[in-house]
Structures are given as C-alpha cells and as structure tokens.
Amino acid sequence: MNASHQVNSVACAHALASAVTLVKQHFPAASPNLTPWRDDPETRKWFEKETLDLAFHFPGWSPRLQCRSLLLQLRLSSEEIECVPSLIGVLMRGMTYEGERWRLATVGNWELSGSYLPHPSQIPKLHEICRDLFILFPAASYS
C-alpha cells in the first residue's frame, strides 16, 4: 500500500520521514515517492494493509545500482500498525521501466537475486539501509 495512505499516527509519520531521510543519506540524488502505486481497481486488488510502500527515483540511470528506482516494501506487524509500527521485514527492489532487475529480502542470509545485480560495492550500503530501517521501527512487544 502506498506509504502516504498508511500514515495514521504521529509515530508512523515520524518513522516514515526518518526512513526517507535514511535512504537520502545514502543516495542524495534520489527523489522520494510515497505513492509509487496507481490508485485504480487493478492495483487496489493487491492492497496489503501491513505494508508501507515507497520508492526513490534517480535522476537517470544508476550504473552502480543497475536501476532507475528503488522500491521499498516495509512489512509491518499487523498487531502494531495502528499505533507504533513494528517492522518485521524489508523487500527492496531495483526497478526500471521494464520491471524488476534485482531484489533484496531481509529473510535468510539477505542475498540479492536477479538478472542485473548492483555493483558489489553497493551491496553493503543496501544491507546497511535495511539494518537501519529495523532500528527506526521498534520491535514488536508480544505479551
């Protein structure tokens, strides 16, 4: 779901703004987009309440990342989403107009997969962004 439509509390807005700032620190030229999905019936049928989706578009082609845009899907705990969101996973994708070029999911060993992977020097930066996102969104407290 578009991140801009999911912000329903000050805590969520703060965490989302911090996430944007975090990515911009690593990729200053990227422009954030809090509504990467169109609002049409076809797109709405894929609605996922437990995600915050945001994108970062580069001014042109990023040869080091092998993409034009980064799409981030932040999976939140459904029990905590109404109050303070709790991050349980990140899916980061390198995108072009032709579709997905690579992906990084924070499950298993966090390996990248895809047909056109980023330059090896960029992989630690992508991992660092994911680690820092987990710090921004507090851990769920299951009692």
Backbone as JSON, one array per atom type, in Angstrom:
{
  "sequence": "MNASHQVNSVACAHALASAVTLVKQHFPAASPNLTPWRDDPETRKWFEKETLDLAFHFPGWSPRLQCRSLLLQLRLSSEEIECVPSLIGVLMRGMTYEGERWRLATVGNWELSGSYLPHPSQIPKLHEICRDLFILFPAASYS",
  "N": [[0.84, -1.18, 0.0], [0.48, 2.24, -0.72], [2.7, 4.34, 0.97], [1.99, 6.92, 1.79], [-0.74, 6.72, 2.17], [-1.0, 5.12, 4.36], [-0.13, 6.31, 6.66], [-1.11, 6.96, 9.8], [-0.72, 7.93, 12.28], [1.19, 10.0, 14.51], [3.56, 8.79, 15.28], [3.95, 6.89, 13.27], [4.2, 8.59, 11.04], [6.54, 9.93, 11.74], [8.41, 7.81, 11.77], [8.29, 7.05, 9.08], [9.17, 9.41, 7.8], [11.74, 9.46, 8.81], [12.74, 7.14, 7.63], [12.77, 7.9, 4.94], [14.67, 9.96, 5.08], [16.88, 8.44, 5.86], [17.41, 6.79, 3.58], [17.91, 8.82, 1.74], [20.29, 9.82, 2.77], [22.13, 7.95, 1.93], [21.72, 7.92, -0.8], [21.72, 10.7, -2.12], [20.8, 11.99, -4.47], [18.46, 10.79, -5.16], [14.93, 10.99, -5.5], [12.23, 10.96, -3.27], [9.21, 9.01, -3.31], [6.15, 8.69, -2.08], [3.89, 7.51, -2.94], [3.99, 5.15, -4.79], [2.32, 3.43, -6.2], [-0.36, 3.2, -8.56], [-3.69, 4.49, -8.19], [-6.01, 2.61, -8.86], [-8.6, 0.26, -9.84], [-7.4, -2.25, -10.53], [-4.87, -2.18, -9.31], [-5.64, -1.76, -6.64], [-6.69, -4.23, -5.9], [-4.55, -5.66, -5.01], [-3.99, -4.74, -2.55], [-2.33, -4.39, 0.5], [-2.56, -4.17, 3.78], [-0.62, -4.31, 5.73], [1.77, -3.25, 4.81], [4.15, -0.68, 4.08], [4.73, 1.09, 1.32], [7.2, 2.59, -0.6], [9.07, 4.6, -2.89], [12.17, 5.45, -4.5], [13.42, 7.58, -6.81], [15.9, 7.87, -9.23], [17.74, 10.53, -10.85], [18.41, 9.71, -13.35], [19.79, 6.92, -15.0], [21.21, 4.63, -12.74], [24.23, 3.39, -12.72], [25.76, 2.0, -10.82], [23.85, 0.84, -9.19], [22.35, -0.45, -11.03], [19.78, 0.3, -11.86], [16.83, 2.43, -12.17], [15.16, 3.19, -10.21], [14.46, 2.65, -6.72], [12.43, 0.45, -5.05], [10.82, 0.16, -2.04], [9.4, -2.06, 0.21], [8.0, -2.13, 3.19], [7.32, -4.37, 5.59], [4.99, -4.58, 8.08], [4.15, -5.36, 11.49], [0.98, -6.64, 11.94], [-0.39, -6.38, 14.29], [0.61, -4.14, 15.5], [0.36, -2.01, 13.78], [-1.59, 0.03, 13.9], [-0.81, 1.68, 15.93], [2.2, 2.25, 17.07], [4.24, 1.48, 14.52], [5.74, -1.68, 13.8], [8.51, -3.11, 12.42], [8.8, -5.99, 10.47], [9.99, -7.0, 8.26], [11.83, -6.31, 5.21], [11.56, -5.6, 1.8], [13.44, -4.86, -0.85], [13.7, -3.51, -4.03], [15.36, -3.2, -7.13], [14.43, -1.25, -9.79], [13.33, -0.76, -13.21], [11.84, 0.75, -16.13], [11.17, -1.49, -17.45], [10.72, -3.36, -15.54], [11.43, -5.4, -12.61], [14.85, -5.61, -11.69], [16.58, -6.57, -9.76], [16.44, -7.94, -6.41], [16.27, -7.6, -2.85], [15.69, -9.26, 0.03], [14.89, -9.29, 3.46], [15.18, -11.83, 4.69], [16.43, -15.02, 5.61], [19.74, -15.17, 4.46], [20.01, -12.6, 3.44], [20.73, -12.26, 0.76], [21.19, -10.86, -2.49], [19.15, -11.18, -5.39], [18.52, -11.71, -8.86], [18.51, -10.58, -12.32], [20.22, -8.52, -13.06], [22.47, -7.48, -11.09], [23.4, -5.09, -8.5], [26.48, -3.17, -8.4], [29.16, -4.75, -6.66], [30.23, -3.08, -4.62], [28.07, -1.65, -3.71], [26.38, -3.29, -2.32], [26.91, -3.65, 0.53], [25.98, -1.14, 1.38], [23.25, -1.24, 0.77], [22.48, -3.3, 2.48], [23.04, -2.03, 4.91], [21.14, 0.03, 4.91], [18.8, -1.51, 5.2], [19.28, -2.68, 7.75], [19.3, -0.35, 9.32], [16.69, 0.5, 8.96], [15.3, -1.36, 10.48], [16.04, -0.48, 12.97], [14.79, 1.99, 13.1], [12.04, 1.42, 13.24], [10.42, 0.29, 15.98], [10.86, -2.82, 17.75], [8.36, -5.37, 17.88], [6.26, -5.79, 20.69], [5.32, -8.54, 22.11], [3.02, -9.74, 24.25]],
  "CA": [[0.0, 0.0, 0.0], [1.23, 3.49, -0.74], [3.05, 4.79, 2.32], [1.26, 8.13, 2.15], [-2.1, 6.36, 2.59], [-0.94, 4.29, 5.56], [0.27, 7.1, 7.82], [-2.31, 7.22, 10.59], [-0.34, 8.39, 13.62], [2.41, 10.8, 14.53], [4.69, 7.86, 15.36], [4.14, 6.32, 11.94], [4.7, 9.67, 10.19], [7.93, 10.17, 12.12], [9.21, 6.68, 11.31], [8.35, 7.12, 7.62], [10.06, 10.53, 7.45], [13.11, 9.02, 9.13], [13.13, 6.17, 6.6], [13.1, 8.68, 3.74], [15.95, 10.62, 5.37], [17.9, 7.4, 5.88], [17.76, 6.42, 2.2], [18.5, 10.01, 1.1], [21.68, 9.94, 3.23], [22.95, 7.06, 1.11], [21.51, 8.26, -2.21], [21.19, 12.07, -2.06], [20.17, 12.42, -5.73], [17.17, 10.1, -5.32], [13.76, 11.72, -5.02], [11.28, 10.01, -2.67], [7.84, 8.94, -3.8], [5.38, 7.96, -1.07], [2.74, 6.9, -3.62], [4.51, 4.51, -6.01], [1.29, 2.64, -6.89], [-1.53, 3.91, -9.08], [-4.93, 4.25, -7.46], [-7.01, 2.11, -9.79], [-9.15, -1.02, -9.36], [-6.45, -3.35, -10.72], [-3.85, -2.06, -8.27], [-6.27, -1.89, -5.32], [-6.95, -5.63, -5.54], [-3.32, -6.18, -4.39], [-3.86, -3.98, -1.31], [-1.79, -5.07, 1.69], [-2.6, -3.19, 4.88], [0.55, -4.43, 6.59], [2.99, -2.76, 4.19], [4.37, 0.71, 3.68], [5.48, 1.04, 0.06], [7.73, 3.86, -1.04], [10.07, 4.46, -3.95], [13.16, 6.5, -4.67], [13.74, 7.64, -8.24], [17.15, 8.54, -9.55], [17.54, 11.47, -11.96], [18.68, 8.97, -14.58], [20.23, 5.56, -14.77], [22.26, 4.45, -11.73], [25.01, 2.23, -13.13], [26.22, 1.22, -9.67], [22.73, 0.07, -8.68], [21.73, -1.13, -12.16], [18.33, 0.57, -11.89], [16.39, 3.83, -12.19], [14.39, 3.43, -8.98], [14.41, 1.66, -5.64], [11.1, 0.27, -4.44], [10.93, -0.45, -0.71], [8.17, -2.51, 0.84], [8.26, -2.37, 4.61], [6.27, -5.24, 6.14], [4.79, -4.22, 9.48], [3.35, -6.27, 12.29], [-0.42, -6.24, 11.87], [-0.86, -6.06, 15.63], [1.15, -2.87, 15.94], [0.28, -1.0, 12.72], [-2.47, 1.14, 14.25], [-0.18, 2.52, 16.93], [3.58, 2.42, 16.67], [4.52, 0.35, 13.63], [6.86, -2.56, 14.1], [9.0, -3.67, 11.16], [9.15, -7.42, 10.53], [10.73, -7.37, 7.07], [12.03, -5.33, 4.14], [11.8, -6.07, 0.45], [13.97, -3.77, -1.64], [13.82, -3.92, -5.43], [15.88, -2.27, -8.13], [13.44, -1.25, -10.85], [13.39, 0.08, -14.41], [10.54, 0.74, -16.81], [10.93, -2.86, -17.91], [10.37, -4.19, -14.39], [12.42, -5.67, -11.56], [16.18, -6.06, -12.11], [17.13, -7.32, -8.64], [15.7, -7.79, -5.15], [16.91, -7.94, -1.58], [14.69, -9.51, 1.07], [15.53, -9.48, 4.76], [14.94, -13.19, 5.21], [17.61, -15.85, 5.32], [21.06, -14.52, 4.54], [19.91, -11.28, 2.83], [21.42, -12.24, -0.53], [20.48, -10.26, -3.6], [18.87, -12.06, -6.51], [18.02, -11.0, -10.03], [19.28, -10.71, -13.56], [21.22, -7.44, -13.15], [22.76, -7.12, -9.7], [24.19, -3.87, -8.29], [27.92, -3.32, -8.25], [29.45, -5.3, -5.33], [30.48, -2.03, -3.62], [26.8, -1.09, -3.26], [25.64, -4.27, -1.52], [26.94, -3.3, 1.97], [25.15, 0.05, 1.58], [21.86, -1.7, 0.77], [22.3, -4.03, 3.75], [23.04, -1.04, 5.99], [19.82, 0.67, 4.89], [17.84, -2.45, 5.79], [19.55, -2.77, 9.2], [18.89, 0.91, 9.94], [15.23, 0.54, 8.96], [14.86, -2.14, 11.65], [16.27, 0.36, 14.15], [13.79, 3.07, 13.09], [10.74, 0.91, 13.63], [10.69, -0.51, 17.18], [10.48, -4.23, 17.75], [7.03, -5.64, 18.43], [6.25, -6.33, 22.06], [4.27, -9.55, 22.2], [2.86, -10.15, 25.64]],
  "C": [[0.88, 1.23, 0.0], [1.46, 4.01, 0.67], [2.24, 6.01, 2.73], [-0.16, 7.83, 2.61], [-2.13, 5.6, 3.91], [-0.6, 5.09, 6.82], [-0.97, 7.51, 8.59], [-1.99, 7.63, 12.02], [0.93, 9.21, 13.5], [3.64, 9.89, 14.54], [4.99, 7.25, 13.99], [4.71, 7.37, 10.97], [6.17, 9.95, 10.48], [8.83, 9.05, 11.61], [9.35, 6.71, 9.79], [9.27, 8.25, 7.16], [11.51, 10.16, 7.73], [13.61, 8.01, 8.11], [13.52, 6.89, 5.31], [14.46, 9.35, 3.92], [17.09, 9.62, 5.33], [18.35, 7.03, 4.47], [18.42, 7.6, 1.49], [19.95, 10.24, 1.56], [22.61, 9.1, 2.37], [22.88, 7.42, -0.38], [20.9, 9.66, -2.31], [20.45, 12.52, -3.33], [18.78, 11.8, -5.92], [16.03, 10.94, -4.77], [12.73, 10.72, -4.5], [9.9, 10.12, -3.3], [7.06, 8.08, -2.81], [4.11, 7.35, -1.65], [3.21, 6.23, -4.91], [3.45, 3.74, -6.81], [0.17, 3.53, -7.39], [-2.74, 3.57, -8.23], [-6.02, 3.88, -8.47], [-7.5, 0.75, -9.3], [-8.17, -2.19, -9.47], [-5.39, -3.35, -9.63], [-4.44, -2.29, -6.89], [-6.54, -3.33, -4.94], [-5.73, -6.29, -4.9], [-3.03, -5.47, -3.07], [-3.35, -4.86, -0.17], [-1.7, -4.03, 2.81], [-1.31, -3.19, 5.69], [1.83, -3.95, 5.93], [2.96, -1.24, 4.02], [5.24, 0.62, 2.43], [5.92, 2.44, -0.33], [8.82, 3.6, -2.07], [11.01, 5.65, -3.91], [13.61, 6.46, -6.11], [15.03, 8.43, -8.43], [16.94, 9.47, -10.74], [17.8, 10.83, -13.33], [19.03, 7.55, -14.21], [21.32, 5.53, -13.7], [23.07, 3.21, -12.12], [25.5, 1.37, -11.96], [25.11, 0.36, -9.09], [22.0, -0.7, -9.78], [20.21, -0.93, -12.21], [18.09, 2.08, -11.99], [15.68, 4.2, -10.89], [14.6, 2.31, -7.99], [12.98, 1.62, -5.14], [11.31, -0.44, -3.12], [9.54, -0.82, -0.23], [8.54, -2.88, 2.27], [7.09, -3.15, 5.17], [6.18, -4.97, 7.63], [3.96, -5.27, 10.19], [1.92, -5.77, 12.28], [-0.97, -5.86, 13.24], [-0.43, -4.67, 16.08], [0.88, -1.74, 14.96], [-0.57, 0.21, 13.09], [-1.79, 2.12, 15.2], [1.23, 2.85, 16.48], [3.94, 1.24, 15.78], [5.78, -0.4, 14.02], [7.27, -3.26, 12.82], [9.35, -5.14, 11.34], [9.89, -7.87, 9.27], [10.81, -6.24, 6.06], [12.21, -6.08, 2.84], [12.2, -4.86, -0.36], [14.17, -4.28, -3.06], [14.45, -2.81, -6.26], [15.01, -2.38, -9.36], [13.85, -0.39, -12.05], [11.98, 0.09, -15.0], [10.18, -0.66, -17.29], [10.56, -3.8, -16.77], [11.52, -4.35, -13.42], [13.73, -6.18, -12.15], [16.85, -6.89, -11.02], [16.24, -7.09, -7.42], [16.56, -8.22, -3.98], [15.8, -8.08, -0.55], [15.42, -9.82, 2.37], [15.06, -10.77, 5.41], [16.18, -14.0, 4.86], [18.89, -15.06, 5.47], [21.13, -13.18, 3.82], [20.69, -11.19, 1.52], [20.55, -11.57, -1.58], [20.26, -11.31, -4.68], [18.34, -11.22, -7.66], [18.95, -11.13, -11.2], [20.37, -9.67, -13.7], [21.49, -6.91, -11.76], [23.55, -5.82, -9.61], [25.68, -4.2, -8.22], [28.2, -3.82, -6.83], [29.71, -4.25, -4.25], [29.19, -1.45, -3.05], [26.03, -2.02, -2.31], [25.73, -3.98, -0.02], [26.07, -2.09, 2.29], [23.67, -0.34, 1.64], [21.54, -2.48, 2.05], [22.21, -3.06, 4.93], [21.69, -0.31, 6.06], [18.79, -0.24, 5.55], [18.03, -2.56, 7.3], [19.05, -1.51, 9.91], [17.36, 1.06, 9.95], [14.67, -0.24, 10.14], [15.05, -1.35, 12.95], [15.2, 1.45, 14.24], [12.42, 2.64, 13.59], [10.95, -0.03, 14.81], [10.19, -1.95, 17.04], [9.1, -4.41, 18.4], [7.18, -6.2, 19.84], [5.06, -7.26, 22.17], [4.17, -10.02, 23.65], [1.7, -11.1, 25.79]]
}
